[in-house]
């Protein structure tokens, strides 16, 4: 199975400042035309879709210790090894490749995690594709923490990575 990873940057409007109405000069019609260029079905096919806001100067100049690239790489490689071991002989390499028919087997949830996911499915009007993407990302979040079962915190974090597709279209 081939896996293609890519990053898609997108401005929320023509000027790039929406939703900051102090800086954005775009009319609703201009914003709607801009957003019509990318479809919800396309966003629905993206595992992680987040908004990145302009950082405050204090954040840029803070002298707080940060995680190094080597530390991040090590954590990611450890998580990938865990997934490859889990799926050995299945034809699957990573959580992103789990088919819907195998979700119950590979994405065991704690009751509170399952409850949150089911409530979110209804409240956020997730598609079936969106539901499974949230679950796959939650499985990865749980793997990064070394958790066997997906819990409420894992689902919550995964849902945060799906926030932009609801936020951008439902801004009015």
PEQUIQUI-V32119 format. One record per residue. N is the residue number from 1. RES is the residue in three letters. PHI is phi as a letter, one per 30 degrees, with the letter a starting at -180 (none if undefined). OMEGA is omega as a letter, one per 20 degrees, with the letter a starting at -180 (none if undefined). NEAR is the number of other C-alpha atoms within 12 Angstrom. Layout:
N/RES/PHI/OMEGA/NEAR, N/RES/PHI/OMEGA/NEAR
This chain:
1/UNK/none/r/12, 2/UNK/d/r/10, 3/UNK/b/a/12, 4/UNK/c/r/11, 5/UNK/c/r/11, 6/UNK/a/r/11, 7/UNK/c/a/12, 8/UNK/c/r/16, 9/UNK/d/a/15, 10/UNK/a/r/23, 11/UNK/d/a/23, 12/UNK/d/r/33, 13/UNK/a/a/30, 14/UNK/d/a/23, 15/UNK/d/r/19, 16/UNK/j/a/23, 17/UNK/c/r/20, 18/UNK/e/j/31, 19/UNK/c/r/29, 20/UNK/d/a/16, 21/UNK/d/r/16, 22/UNK/d/a/9, 23/UNK/c/a/12, 24/UNK/d/r/19, 25/UNK/c/a/18, 26/UNK/d/r/22, 27/UNK/d/r/17, 28/UNK/e/a/20, 29/UNK/d/r/14, 30/UNK/d/r/19, 31/UNK/d/r/29, 32/UNK/d/r/22, 33/UNK/d/a/17, 34/UNK/d/a/23, 35/UNK/d/r/27, 36/UNK/d/a/19, 37/UNK/d/r/18, 38/UNK/b/a/23, 39/UNK/c/r/18, 40/UNK/e/r/24, 41/UNK/e/r/16, 42/UNK/d/r/17, 43/UNK/d/a/32, 44/UNK/d/a/27, 45/UNK/c/r/27, 46/UNK/c/a/30, 47/UNK/d/a/35, 48/UNK/b/a/32, 49/UNK/b/a/31, 50/UNK/b/r/26, 51/UNK/c/r/22, 52/UNK/c/a/17, 53/UNK/c/r/15, 54/UNK/d/a/14, 55/UNK/d/r/10, 56/UNK/d/r/9, 57/UNK/e/r/8, 58/UNK/e/r/10, 59/UNK/d/a/13, 60/UNK/d/a/11, 61/UNK/c/a/10, 62/UNK/d/a/11, 63/UNK/c/a/8, 64/UNK/d/r/9, 65/UNK/d/r/8, 66/UNK/c/r/12, 67/UNK/d/a/11, 68/UNK/d/r/10, 69/UNK/d/r/10, 70/UNK/d/r/11, 71/UNK/d/r/12, 72/UNK/d/r/14, 73/UNK/e/r/14, 74/UNK/d/r/15, 75/UNK/d/r/21, 76/UNK/d/r/20, 77/UNK/d/r/17, 78/UNK/d/r/19, 79/UNK/d/r/26, 80/UNK/d/r/26, 81/UNK/d/r/20, 82/UNK/e/a/25, 83/UNK/d/r/33, 84/UNK/d/r/22, 85/UNK/d/a/18, 86/UNK/e/a/23, 87/UNK/c/a/21, 88/UNK/e/r/14, 89/UNK/i/a/10, 90/UNK/c/a/18, 91/UNK/i/r/17, 92/UNK/c/r/22, 93/UNK/c/a/23, 94/UNK/b/r/30, 95/UNK/e/a/39, 96/UNK/d/a/36, 97/UNK/c/a/29, 98/UNK/d/r/30, 99/UNK/d/r/23, 100/UNK/e/a/21, 101/UNK/d/a/11, 102/UNK/c/a/19, 103/UNK/e/a/24, 104/UNK/d/a/19, 105/UNK/d/a/17, 106/UNK/c/a/31, 107/UNK/b/r/37, 108/UNK/d/a/25, 109/UNK/c/r/29, 110/UNK/d/a/23, 111/UNK/e/a/16, 112/UNK/d/r/19, 113/UNK/d/r/29, 114/UNK/d/r/27, 115/UNK/d/r/19, 116/UNK/d/r/29, 117/UNK/d/r/36, 118/UNK/d/r/27, 119/UNK/d/a/19, 120/UNK/d/r/27, 121/UNK/e/a/24, 122/UNK/d/a/15, 123/UNK/d/a/14, 124/UNK/c/a/25, 125/UNK/h/r/19, 126/UNK/d/r/28, 127/UNK/d/r/23, 128/UNK/e/r/19, 129/UNK/d/r/24, 130/UNK/d/r/36, 131/UNK/e/a/33, 132/UNK/d/r/36, 133/UNK/d/r/36, 134/UNK/e/a/45, 135/UNK/d/r/49, 136/UNK/d/r/40, 137/UNK/d/r/35, 138/UNK/d/r/44, 139/UNK/d/r/45, 140/UNK/d/r/39, 141/UNK/e/r/36, 142/UNK/d/r/33, 143/UNK/d/a/33, 144/UNK/d/r/27, 145/UNK/c/a/20, 146/UNK/i/a/19, 147/UNK/d/r/22, 148/UNK/d/a/23, 149/UNK/c/r/29, 150/UNK/d/a/38, 151/UNK/c/a/31, 152/UNK/e/a/28, 153/UNK/d/r/26, 154/UNK/d/r/36, 155/UNK/d/a/40, 156/UNK/e/r/29, 157/UNK/d/r/27, 158/UNK/d/r/34, 159/UNK/d/r/38, 160/UNK/d/r/25, 161/UNK/d/r/30, 162/UNK/c/a/38, 163/UNK/d/a/28, 164/UNK/d/a/29, 165/UNK/d/r/34, 166/UNK/d/a/27, 167/UNK/d/a/21, 168/UNK/d/a/28, 169/UNK/d/a/24, 170/UNK/c/a/16, 171/UNK/d/a/18, 172/UNK/d/none/13
